[in-house]
């Protein structure tokens, strides 16, 4: 018996990862994600989202520190 191929939409995967970052998930939605989402897609989206978050923080700090004083 073979394992069924998990087909999913990327939007659903992105949504699941973002909700996981926030930490607000219903148990029923978590169970649905386990059944339907591809774990490799989740890992890929999570890595990209984490990198975007870190680069966004770096850009924000750079913007705040390098602001011209206007004096």
C-alpha positions as CSV (number, residue, x, y, z in Angstrom):
1,X,0.0,0.0,0.0
2,X,1.5,3.4,-1.0
3,X,1.1,6.7,0.8
4,X,-1.3,9.1,-1.0
5,X,0.4,12.1,-2.7
6,X,-0.3,15.3,-0.7
7,X,-1.6,18.0,-3.0
8,X,-2.0,21.4,-1.6
9,X,-2.1,25.1,-2.5
10,X,0.8,27.3,-1.7
11,X,-1.5,29.9,-0.1
12,X,-2.7,27.4,2.4
13,X,0.9,26.5,3.3
14,X,1.9,30.1,3.7
15,X,-1.2,30.8,5.9
16,X,-0.4,27.8,8.1
17,X,3.2,28.9,8.6
18,X,2.3,32.5,9.4
19,X,-0.3,31.4,11.9
20,X,2.4,29.2,13.4
21,X,4.7,32.1,13.7
22,X,2.0,34.0,15.6
23,X,1.2,31.0,17.8
24,X,-2.6,31.1,17.3
25,X,-3.9,27.9,15.9
26,X,-7.0,25.8,16.6
27,X,-6.3,22.1,17.2
28,X,-8.7,21.1,14.5
29,X,-7.0,23.3,11.9
30,X,-3.6,21.9,13.0
31,X,-4.9,18.4,12.4
32,X,-6.2,19.4,9.0
33,X,-2.8,20.8,8.1
34,X,-1.0,17.6,9.2
35,X,-3.3,15.6,6.9
36,X,-3.2,17.9,3.8
37,X,0.0,19.9,3.8
38,X,3.4,18.7,2.4
39,X,6.0,18.9,5.1
40,X,8.7,19.9,2.6
41,X,6.6,22.8,1.5
42,X,6.1,23.9,5.1
43,X,9.8,23.8,5.8
44,X,10.6,25.8,2.7
45,X,8.0,28.4,3.4
46,X,9.1,28.7,7.0
47,X,12.7,29.2,6.1
48,X,11.8,32.0,3.5
49,X,9.4,33.6,6.0
50,X,12.1,33.6,8.8
51,X,14.6,35.1,6.4
52,X,12.2,37.8,5.3
53,X,11.5,38.6,9.0
54,X,15.2,38.9,9.9
55,X,16.0,41.0,6.8
56,X,13.0,43.2,7.6
57,X,14.3,43.8,11.1
58,X,17.8,44.6,9.8
59,X,16.3,47.0,7.3
60,X,14.2,48.7,10.0
61,X,17.2,49.1,12.4
62,X,19.3,50.4,9.6
63,X,16.6,52.9,8.6
64,X,16.3,54.1,12.2
65,X,20.0,54.4,12.9
66,X,20.9,56.1,9.6
67,X,18.1,58.7,9.7
68,X,19.5,62.2,8.8
69,X,19.2,64.6,11.7
70,X,18.5,67.6,9.5
71,X,20.6,70.0,11.6
